[in-house]
Amino acid sequence: MRISVVIVTMGGSRLLDRCLAELASGATKPEEVVLVDQSPGASGSGMPTLAEAGIAFQRISIPPTGVSPARNQ
């Protein structure tokens, strides 16, 4: 079974780092994590943690549009 996780965020770097670390350390890991980031000046947060766990990571940076439109990106 293939598991993908999609996370929509805007300015939640502290909580995002914790979320990504938990995904990387879980017993059942996702194959990929897609981050839809509405934060200005988004960083590469979480990428090393996921890469070390063998989880593909994709960050999509978009202007702030709200949660519902971001989920549809």
C-alpha positions, 0 to 999 in steps of 0.5 A: 500500500502506498501512503502519501501525506499532504500538509498545508501550512502557513507560518507553522515551522515549529509544529511542522518540524515536529510533525515531520519528525514524527512521520519519519520515526513512525512504524509505518512511514509514508512513501512521500510527503507533499508540503503546500507552504503558504509562508513567506520565505519558506525554508527547507525545514524537515527535508534532512529528517525525511531524507534520512528516513527514505521518504520523498519530500516535495515542497510547493510554495504558494501565496497565502490563499487559505487552507481550502484553496491550498489543499487543491494545489 
